[in-house]
Every structure is written in C-alpha cells, then in structure tokens.
C-alpha cells in the first residue's frame, strides 16, 4: 500500500509542472533533437508540430515569439530552449535559446549565427531586449 502511494505521489509531482521531463537537460536535448528535423521551406505549423508545445517549469515551447520588421516585410522568430544557461556568467534566458526564423509562413533559417549574419542583418532591424 505504501509503495502504491509513493508511486502515485511521484507521478503527481512529475506529471504536474514538469510535464514528461525530469530535468532541464532532457528538455534541452529533446528540443535539440527536434531542431535537427527542421528544414528550410518548412511551414510554421509543421515546425510547431515537430518542436511540440510542452512546458517544463518556467520553459515553454516556443519560449518566446516575436515579429521583426524587414525591408521585405515582417519575419517571425520562434525561440526554443536548447543550451545551458550559466547565470553565474551573466547569461540570461535568451543565451540558451535557438531562434527559428519564419517569413511568409515558411522557415528561412535558424540559429543565432543567422540572426548575427551581416547580410541578413542588413534586411533586419534586430534589437536585443
């Protein structure tokens, strides 16, 4: 009986806030694994399907979404938690995120390097908040 109560209690604790993950590392690893399935030209709805919409404590999928104006219109950037955040070194949540850039409902690229690329930046006005 006490084993059954312990099992029910542990399922309740891990099943609530934490979703199906037991650690942030597992959550990051799953997001990185899913990110590898993303391809240029893929629809936003397919990206959301692949990446999932789970919540793990303070992290959600996507963690953040924003629209950024460009010369050719707006792009949407979806950020996913994929890297360890070292708060002791002054990093914040955005340092642990990988952006996926969507224009006209299609993926045009992903990764911090894309947002930092000089040619891409000429068409984007990026402000870090």
C-alpha positions in Angstrom: 0.0 0.0 0.0 2.7 2.5 0.9 4.5 1.7 -2.4 1.4 2.4 -4.3 1.0 5.8 -2.5 4.7 6.6 -3.2 4.2 5.8 -6.9 1.0 7.9 -7.1 2.8 10.8 -5.4 5.8 10.7 -7.7 3.6 10.5 -10.8 1.7 13.5 -9.5 4.8 15.5 -8.7 6.5 14.8 -12.1 3.2 15.0 -14.0 2.2 18.5 -13.0 4.5 21.4 -13.6 7.4 19.4 -15.1 5.4 17.7 -17.9 7.1 14.5 -19.2 10.6 15.7 -18.4 12.6 15.1 -15.3 15.3 17.6 -15.9 16.1 20.7 -17.9 18.9 18.7 -19.6 16.3 16.3 -21.0 14.1 19.2 -22.2 17.1 20.9 -23.9 18.2 17.6 -25.5 14.7 16.9 -26.9 14.5 20.4 -28.3 17.9 20.0 -30.0 16.9 16.6 -31.4 13.7 18.1 -32.8 15.6 21.1 -34.1 17.6 18.8 -36.3 14.4 17.8 -38.1 13.6 21.4 -39.2 14.3 22.2 -42.8 14.3 25.4 -44.9 10.9 26.0 -46.6 9.0 24.0 -43.9 5.7 25.5 -42.8 5.3 27.2 -39.4 2.6 24.7 -38.4 5.0 21.8 -39.2 7.7 23.5 -37.1 5.3 23.8 -34.2 4.2 20.2 -34.6 7.8 18.9 -34.6 9.0 21.1 -31.8 6.0 20.4 -29.6 4.2 22.7 -27.2 5.4 21.2 -23.9 6.0 23.2 -20.8 8.8 22.4 -18.3 8.6 24.5 -15.2 9.4 28.0 -16.5 10.2 27.0 -20.1 7.6 26.6 -22.8 7.8 25.7 -26.5 8.3 28.1 -28.1 9.8 30.0 -25.2 9.3 33.3 -27.0 8.0 34.5 -30.3 8.5 37.9 -31.9 7.9 39.7 -35.1 10.7 41.8 -36.6 10.3 44.2 -39.5 12.5 43.8 -42.5 12.8 45.6 -45.9 10.7 42.9 -47.5 8.0 42.6 -44.7 7.8 41.0 -41.3 9.6 37.9 -40.1 8.6 35.9 -37.1 11.2 34.5 -34.8 10.4 31.5 -32.6 12.9 30.8 -29.8 13.5 27.3 -28.3 15.5 26.4 -25.2 18.4 24.3 -26.4 21.5 25.3 -24.5 22.6 25.5 -20.8 22.2 29.0 -19.3 25.0 30.0 -17.0 23.5 32.7 -14.8 26.8 32.9 -12.9 28.5 34.3 -16.0 25.8 36.8 -16.5 23.9 34.9 -19.2 20.1 35.3 -19.4 17.4 33.1 -20.9 17.9 34.3 -24.4 21.5 33.0 -24.3 20.1 29.5 -24.1 17.7 29.9 -27.0 17.9 28.8 -30.6 15.9 31.0 -33.0 13.9 29.7 -35.9 13.1 32.5 -38.5 9.9 32.3 -40.4 8.8 34.5 -43.3 5.6 34.1 -45.3 4.8 31.1 -43.1 7.9 29.2 -44.2 11.2 28.6 -42.4 14.0 30.7 -43.9 16.7 29.7 -41.4 17.6 29.1 -37.8 20.3 29.6 -35.3 22.0 32.5 -33.6 24.5 32.7 -36.4 21.7 33.5 -38.9 20.5 36.4 -36.8 24.1 37.7 -36.5 24.9 37.3 -40.2 25.9 40.6 -41.8 23.8 40.1 -45.0 20.8 39.1 -43.0 21.1 41.9 -40.6 21.1 44.4 -43.4 17.5 43.5 -44.0 16.5 43.1 -40.4 16.4 45.5 -37.5 17.3 43.4 -34.5 17.1 44.8 -31.0 18.1 42.6 -28.1 15.9 43.2 -25.1 
